[in-house]
Structures are given as C-alpha cells and as structure tokens.
C-alpha cells in the first residue's frame, strides 16, 4: 500500500508539472531566407502539425511536421519566375518534395528557461536525413519564436554550394539558410 501511495503521488506530481500543447498550425509561421552571392530569396513553408511538452520551466519534448509541399517564394513578383524558383526548390536539386513531402523537427528539448529564453536542441530531418540542431527560443505566453540556421549541405542539398562545386562565381548559393519560427500553441 505504501508503494501504491508513492506511485500515485509521483504520477500526480508529474501531471501537475507537465503540460502538453498542440501547435496551432494556421496561426504559426515559418519564414525561410536563403542567400546567394548576387542576392537572396525568401518565402514561407507551413507547419502541418506539432506538439510541445513543457515541464518544470523547460521544454521536455516536442515533435513538429513541416509540409514541404507548401513552399512559397515572396520576393519574386513575376508569376513565371516565382513558379520557376518554387519548382526548383521542390526538385531533387534541393528538397526532393516528390519523395519527401515533410520535414521533421523531433526530440525537441531545452535547458531551463532563464527569463523568457532557453537553449533548445532537437533533431531536424530533411530528405530523410537527420542531424542534431541547436538554437535559442524566446517564449511569450503561448508563442515561441526562434531564428534557426540550417546548413543545407548536411541534408544532401548541394546545388550551387561552394563546398562541392568550383568556379560558381555569382551563381554560388550560401550553404546556410534561416527559418524564422513563430510557433503558436494552445
């Protein structure tokens, strides 16, 4: 009986200190930005679904699914050039969206929040390739924001990379791209 009481107390304390939040995919935004020698492109991609577990002033878990079929470009005003870029981003030169319709951010966890900021570690999967990633998150109520830098070459996205191709000149695309995340949870 003593052990049963201890188990119940442990379960109740865990339930009290843990909260699971569901991502509000329609209110959350993921803005991407990629730069090249001669300029940059930017747009958005949509969150499909996700959840976040918060326990004792830190992120204790989380998994997010990004719908790669929703990539958009916001800087090219010409419909023809815009479509050409988006189609190229979806091609095997970049994200291979025909084969990999989603990207995943999984095993999300953080250090303790200091004020409203915490260091987060997670696993990012793009094109079926998973690598660890670290970034800082800011919490403001039910909104978590971050700017995540991703080295695309770690996910076999080599097109226009100076690491793999010589003599690209003005056609070289920088290996890092950023994602500005505005995650709304409920």
Helices and strands as residue ranges (DSSP letters): H 2-17, E 18-22, E 29-36, E 39-55, E 58-67, G 68-70, H 79-90, E 102-110, E 117-126, E 129-140, E 143-151, G 152-155, G 169-171, E 173-184
